[in-house]
Amino acid sequence: MGYGLGVDLGTTFTAAAVEHDGHVEMAPLGDRAAAVPSVVLVREDGTTLTGDAADRRSATDPDRVAREVKRRLGDPTPLVLGGSPYSPADLMARQLADVVRLVAERQGGRPDRVTLTHPANWGPYKRELFGQIPRLAGLDHVRMITEPEAAAAHYASGERLEEGALVAVYDLGGGTFDATVLRTVRGGFRILGTPEGVENLGGVDFDEAVVAHVDRSLDGAVSALDPADPRATASMVRLRQDCVLAKETLSADTETTIPVMLPELQTEVRLTRAEFEGMVQPSITATIASLRRALDSAEVTPDQLDAVLLVGGSSRIPMVARMVSAELGRPTAVDAHPKHAIVLGAALLSRPPAERPPAGAPAPAVPRPRGPVSAPPARPEGRPARAAGVGGAAAAGAAVGGAAAGPASTRALPHAPGGRAPSSGPFPRVAGPPSGPIGRPGPPGGPRSTPAAGMPAPGLTSPGDTGAPPRHPRRMPIVAAAIVALVVLGGGGAWAYTALSGSSPTPPPASVAPATPVAPSTEPGDVVSAEPAESSAARPPATEAPTRQRTTAPPTTRATTTTTRPDAGQGNEERTADTGATDGGDSGGGTGAGGNADGGGSGGSG
């Protein structure tokens, strides 16, 4: 079966994601991570190594390695590797060809569709050069989209965005910064105004700031190294890697240490988060100024935005979210993996437009919960669902009492086996959490979806149900069964007494067949009521009960009737959902018990 491929040829890292029937997931490219360094090494025979393999060889063959090639795109000066010149587009095409080859080996075939991403603030010249890369890599019919569009598409796949919603994307990546404002339209997004950005600003610049901090702490020992010394070159490669790790560590910790292994010096340098934030704060201030210009160009104010997305690996720096939120006066949304948001969105947009869900109606039918959502209490092990018994018991009570059923209230039945609640009204049946960001369904037993704002939760009474809430809804079948037994026993006893005393015997009351139980519906969207349907056999003649008068059953009646049935116990109390109030029923005018389905009372004694 065919699949779509999204590729993000980043300044510092390259990532890929695949799409199968609307489900997207990362395509691992590295030995230990999904993304690989954007590094190219040219061997002596002209063949290339990319990714992790090139990064490992970079210490021994530094003159054959190219890094951050994306920044050089558009520069007419070629890169000289091993004495031979190479254009940035040629080296990036070799990266892309290796990505497609590796994914094809793991997927069992080449992709049907490929989507590449690029910064939104690139001009026509850079876009034209970038458009040559697929052809140089041997690919045809490759789609090009901007990185903010891809990031917004990934966000919309997991959050509800209405058509016309405004989204600002703050993309602080490894080598560039983009600020873009988009509006959701049918089938995707449209860029508003002019995207803004800073051409050479990103994570690699923050890495250099950390290296400079180490150099200052060691009185210039790093800058004094001889580039021609192989030992010095190898120690600098390792130092840069340790500085990158220290920068990433400070996103979670408040301080860290950087090991320094120079040819003539082995030590450690301490770095705190406050020191690091002081180094990068001017750069973050420049990015926020670009975001403001993008908003002004789109003629959008911060309070009109529906979401502010922070994407790119460097957006995980805690100070970034604080400064952006303070500037705009609203919270920001950060993806769990901001480095992968763009490539996941690119894979999602690799589907043909006719097969993609509209941006205003993402796959999840309800908003994704931000925090843990309490699941309904689990049924004790070994105790089956007994929803079917609710309708049967209530119908039997109505048949004996002879009361006509009133307007039925809409009430929810207990959860069916397996933990799923029956569908009721506008609430869809959701098994586990909605699709996650890769659209992978959550594990069984996960948090349930929450209803949309302003809608009543399932299981509550409808607005028209104005009756008093039942105090003992589970005792209704017991009370009804007990009344049936009292009627039968009482009538039989009176007949036996008159027969023994010689009086004219009175025949026992004719038994009345109970009404057919109401079985719970299993079709989605059905509203299931626990009240019985009106039975013509149970309806008394109008002449026998011209008027009704509300009476209150004495407290002792419940105590007597609930003990009459010998098998009434805890198990029976677990059978029912809401069936109406047990106190204060309608008088049937005879010996039966009445049931009223409008919440005003059911099960009173006659």
Sequence and secondary structure as in RCSB ss.txt:
>XXXX:A:sequence
MGYGLGVDLGTTFTAAAVEHDGHVEMAPLGDRAAAVPSVVLVREDGTTLTGDAADRRSATDPDRVAREVKRRLGD
PTPLVLGGSPYSPADLMARQLADVVRLVAERQGGRPDRVTLTHPANWGPYKRELFGQIPRLAGLDHVRMITEPEA
AAAHYASGERLEEGALVAVYDLGGGTFDATVLRTVRGGFRILGTPEGVENLGGVDFDEAVVAHVDRSLDGAVSAL
DPADPRATASMVRLRQDCVLAKETLSADTETTIPVMLPELQTEVRLTRAEFEGMVQPSITATIASLRRALDSAEV
TPDQLDAVLLVGGSSRIPMVARMVSAELGRPTAVDAHPKHAIVLGAALLSRPPAERPPAGAPAPAVPRPRGPVSA
PPARPEGRPARAAGVGGAAAAGAAVGGAAAGPASTRALPHAPGGRAPSSGPFPRVAGPPSGPIGRPGPPGGPRST
PAAGMPAPGLTSPGDTGAPPRHPRRMPIVAAAIVALVVLGGGGAWAYTALSGSSPTPPPASVAPATPVAPSTEPG
DVVSAEPAESSAARPPATEAPTRQRTTAPPTTRATTTTTRPDAGQGNEERTADTGATDGGDSGGGTGAGGNADGG
GSGGSG
>XXXX:A:secstr
   EEEEEE SSEEEEEEEETTEEEE   SSSSSSEE EEEE TTS EEETHHHHHHTTT GGGEEE GGGGTT 
SS EEETTEEE HHHHHHHHHHHHHHHHHHHHTS  SEEEEEE TT  HHHHHHHHHHHHHTT  SEEEEEHHHH
HHHHHHTTS   TT EEEEEEE SS EEEEEEEEETTEEEEEEEEEEETT SHHHHHHHHHHHHHHHTTTTTTTS
 TT HHHHHHHHHHHHHHHHHHHHTTT SEEEEEEEETTEEEEEEEEHHHHHHHHHHHHHHHHHHHHHHHHHHT 
 GGG SEEEEESGGGGSHHHHHHHHHHHTS  EE SSTTTHHHHHHHHTTS GGGS  TTS SSSS   SS    
     TT    THHHHHHHHHHHHHHT              TTS    BTTB   SSS   TT     TT     
  TTS  TTS  TT  S   S GGGHHHHHHHHHHHHHHHHHHHHHHHHHTTS                   STT
    SS    TTT   TTT S   B    HHHHHHHHTTSTT SHHHHTS      SSS B  SSSSEEE TTSS
 EEEE 
